[in-house]
């Protein structure tokens, strides 16, 4: 009886793993590098330069562009220009 329960558990775990998707990494355009003894920590979770600067204010460090940020996957559609006189 115990063997059938372990088989059912293994089958259920296998079925659930088919629906699990890996986590997607969020990339943001700005990184904060926090200065410190023995190296520095880095956080690339900022949407704007101003947001990054507000975060490091008072604790030291600097903000720089994230070299791994590639921008949004889809570019927004361009609007048609309105022309005067047509």
N, C-alpha and C positions, 0 to 999 in steps of 0.2 A: 504494500500500500504506500509506503514511504517513497518508493522509487517512482511511482506514478505521479506523486505530487511534485517531485523534483523535475520530472519531465515536463509537466504542465507549466511549472514556473519558468523553466528554460525556454519553452515555446512562447510564453507570454512576453518574456524579456526580448526575445528575438523579434517578435511582432512589433513591439513598441519601438525598438531601435530603427525600424524602417521609417518611422515618422519623425525622428529627431533630425533637425538640421543644424549644421555647425553655426556658431555665432559669427556674425559679420563684424569686422573691425571698422570702427568709425574713424574716419580721417578728418582732421580739421586743419585749416590753413596756418594756424599760429601755434608755436610751442613756447613754453616757459622753461628756462633752465635756472634751477635754484642753486645758488652757490653754497658751498659748505666744505667742511673739513673732509679730506679723503675723497674728493670727487663731487659730483653734483647730480641731482635728480632732474629728470626731464618729464614734462607733461605736455603732450601735443593735443590738448582737448579744448582749444579756444577758437571761437568763431571769428573774433576780430582782434586787432592789435590792442585796442582800448580795453577789451575784456582781459586780455593777458596782462597788461600793465597794472590794472586794478588788482589782480590776483597777487602779483609779486610785490606790490607796494608795501613797504615796511619790513619785508623779510629778506630783501636782496635778490639779486638775480637779473636776468635779462630776457627779452622776448625776441624771437627770430622766426622767420618763415619755416614752415614744415616742408622739407624738400621732398617728402614722399606724398604730399597732397596732390592729387591729380584733378581736383574739381569735381563738380557734379557729373553723374553718369550721362545725363541728357541735358543738352543745352536748351534754355527756354526758347520758344518760338519767337521769331522776329516779327514785330508789328509792322504793318504796311504804313508807309508815310502818307500823311494827308498832304495833298498839294493844293495850294491856293491858286485859283484861276482856272482850274480844269473842270 
